[in-house]
Every structure is written in structure tokens, then in C-alpha cells.
Amino acid sequence: MSFASRNIIRRFAHTSIDWSSPHFKSNPELSAAVSSFRAWAASAEAMAEKYSAPPSAIDFANYKSSVRDTSLVESLEAFYKSASPDPLTYEWSAEDKAEKMKQIEEAKGRLAFTQEMIEETEAELEFMRANRTTRETTGTDIKEAYPDIAAETEKEIEERKWFKDAIA
């Protein structure tokens, strides 16, 4: 398992995601991507569990009794006992780390912008619901609800631009 995989699992292990959310089932492409991600996460979890403990000791006595050339098993056993490889470490390069942090900051900025847009849109929807037009709605009601459109319409009437929006 790569460093990035372990890092992602470690970062998101504490979060609870509702995989049955309608958002994840909204379109087939997203649904397939979520399914493949969940499969990858499950396999990564299984591998992390499998390799979290040190490996069990090798029973060389069993192999000596079952292999004809015991000198081969003895040489492998001597090599196994004498070998002590250095642990594999991954060093995250400063450039890559800086690039990822920059991407995270940009994503946070986009998230803030998106949240702001959501709030504005919800306020606009609430305004539109409150000012729905019905058979009883008068022109004055519309002018009061949408003063910018009323001002534009008055300007067009004064300038005698009767068909401004109708003729290209």
C-alpha cells in the first residue's frame, strides 16, 4: 500500500460517510466511481489490517523435513536470520507538499465561494417564493418586488424602445 493510500485512510478513518445518500446515486458515472472507491477503501483497510502486525516466524524445521536438499533450506535459514534490511521510508518532497497545500487552499477558497453562492441562491429562492405571481398580482406588485426590472421597463418606454427585447 502506498504512502498516499495510508495517508488517505488515516485522514478519513474518523469520518462517517452516508454511502446510501441520494447524492452518491444521482448519476451512473458518480455511482460507479463511488462503488470503485468503496472497493478500493475496503481492500486498503484489509491490507492495512493484514500488514499491521509483524510477519509470523518461518518454520524452517518443517521445510527441512519435507525438502530433499536440506542444505538449501539451511542456507536460506542462515540468510533469513542474518539479513536485516532497512525499513522502507517515503520522504514527501517539499515541492509536492507545497503543491498539495496550495491545491487544498484553493479548494477551501472554492468551497467558501460555493457556500456563499448557496446562501445567496437560497435567499433568492425564498424571495421568489414569497413574491410568487398569481391572478391577483398587479403590475404595481411586480414593480415593487423587482425594482430593477421596473426601472429598465420605464426607461425603455421613455425612450420608445417598444420591441427592444423582442427583435434581435
C-alpha positions in Angstrom: 0.0 0.0 0.0 1.4 3.4 -1.0 2.1 6.3 1.4 -0.8 8.2 -0.2 -3.2 5.4 0.3 -2.3 5.0 4.0 -2.5 8.8 4.4 -5.9 9.0 2.9 -7.2 6.1 5.0 -5.7 7.6 8.2 -7.2 11.0 7.4 -10.7 9.8 6.6 -10.9 6.9 9.1 -12.7 9.0 11.7 -15.3 10.5 9.3 -18.6 8.9 8.8 -19.9 8.9 5.3 -23.5 8.1 4.4 -22.9 6.0 1.3 -26.6 5.5 0.8 -27.1 9.2 0.3 -29.1 10.1 -2.9 -26.2 12.4 -3.8 -24.0 9.3 -4.5 -26.7 7.7 -6.6 -27.6 10.8 -8.6 -26.0 9.7 -11.9 -24.5 6.3 -13.1 -21.0 7.7 -13.5 -20.8 9.0 -10.0 -22.4 5.8 -8.6 -19.7 3.7 -10.4 -16.9 5.9 -9.1 -18.2 5.7 -5.6 -18.5 1.9 -5.8 -15.0 1.6 -7.1 -13.7 3.9 -4.3 -15.5 1.9 -1.7 -14.0 -1.3 -3.0 -10.5 0.3 -3.0 -11.0 1.6 0.5 -12.1 -1.8 1.7 -9.1 -3.5 0.1 -6.8 -0.9 1.6 -8.4 -1.5 5.0 -7.9 -5.2 4.7 -4.3 -4.8 3.6 -3.6 -2.4 6.5 -5.1 -4.9 8.9 -3.1 -7.7 7.3 0.2 -6.0 7.4 -0.2 -4.1 10.7 1.4 -6.9 12.7 4.9 -8.3 12.1 5.0 -11.5 10.0 4.9 -14.8 11.7 8.2 -16.8 12.1 9.1 -19.2 9.3 9.1 -22.9 10.4 12.4 -24.0 8.8 12.3 -27.4 10.6 9.1 -28.3 8.7 10.7 -27.4 5.4 13.9 -29.4 6.3 11.9 -32.5 6.8 9.9 -32.1 3.5 12.7 -30.9 1.2 15.2 -33.4 -0.2 18.2 -30.9 -0.2 18.3 -29.7 3.4 21.5 -27.6 2.7 19.3 -25.3 0.6 16.9 -24.8 3.4 19.8 -24.3 5.9 21.4 -21.7 3.6 18.0 -19.9 3.3 17.6 -20.0 7.1 21.1 -18.6 7.7 20.4 -15.8 5.2 17.0 -15.1 6.8 18.5 -14.8 10.3 21.4 -12.7 9.2 19.5 -10.3 6.9 18.2 -7.1 8.4 17.0 -4.9 5.6 16.5 -1.2 6.3 12.9 -0.2 6.6 11.4 1.4 3.5 10.6 5.0 4.2 9.0 7.5 1.9 10.0 11.1 2.1 7.4 13.6 0.8 9.2 16.1 -1.4 8.8 19.8 -0.3 7.7 20.8 -3.8 5.0 18.2 -3.9 3.9 19.0 -0.4 3.7 22.7 -1.3 1.7 22.0 -4.4 -0.8 19.9 -2.5 -1.1 22.5 0.2 -1.7 25.1 -2.5 -4.4 22.9 -4.0 -6.0 22.4 -0.6 -6.1 26.2 0.0 -7.6 26.7 -3.5 -10.2 24.1 -2.7 -11.0 25.8 0.6 -11.5 29.1 -1.3 -13.8 27.4 -3.9 -15.7 25.9 -1.0 -16.2 29.2 0.6 -17.3 30.7 -2.7 -19.7 27.8 -3.2 -21.1 28.2 0.3 -21.6 31.9 -0.4 -23.4 31.1 -3.7 -25.6 28.5 -1.9 -26.7 31.1 0.7 -27.4 33.7 -2.0 -29.4 31.2 -4.0 -31.4 30.1 -1.0 -32.2 33.7 -0.2 -33.2 34.3 -3.8 -35.4 31.2 -3.8 -37.1 32.4 -0.6 -37.7 35.8 -2.1 -39.2 34.3 -5.2 -41.4 32.0 -3.2 -42.6 35.0 -1.1 -43.3 37.0 -4.3 -45.0 34.5 -6.5 -47.2 35.9 -9.1 -50.9 34.8 -9.2 -54.0 36.0 -10.9 -54.4 38.6 -8.2 -50.8 40.0 -8.7 -50.9 43.5 -10.1 -48.3 45.4 -12.1 -47.5 47.5 -9.1 -46.8 44.4 -7.0 -44.3 43.2 -9.7 -42.7 46.7 -9.8 -42.3 46.6 -6.0 -40.9 43.1 -6.0 -38.5 43.7 -8.9 -37.5 47.4 -8.9 -34.5 46.8 -11.3 -36.8 45.3 -14.0 -39.4 48.1 -13.4 -36.7 50.8 -13.9 -35.5 49.2 -17.1 -39.0 48.9 -18.4 -39.8 52.6 -17.6 -36.6 53.6 -19.3 -37.5 51.6 -22.5 -41.0 53.2 -22.5 -39.5 56.7 -22.2 -37.0 56.0 -25.0 -39.8 54.5 -27.1 -37.9 51.2 -27.5 -41.1 49.1 -27.8 -39.6 46.0 -29.3 -36.1 46.1 -27.7 -36.2 42.6 -26.3 -38.4 41.1 -29.0 -36.4 41.9 -32.2 -32.8 40.9 -32.5 
